[in-house]
């Protein structure tokens, strides 16, 4: 994500509840994945949970992208 995307997200998150909720979830998934990454060994259930969190994080990232895309400036010709 580039700097202009971060500015767009910051501006929109105050007025777009869905975006704010998605950002909170994205950060929570990231924290949990970081915690798991610090562990030397994960059980098969934990590995499945890690994959589930990765999918949820990616799905959320895709939705965030779809929300901010219309607010990006048009590329110059």
Secondary structure, 3 states (H helix, E strand, C coil): CCHHHHHHHHHHHCCCHHHHHHHHHHHHHHHHHHHHHCCCCCCHHHHHHHHHHHHHHHHHHHHHHHHHHCCCCCCCC
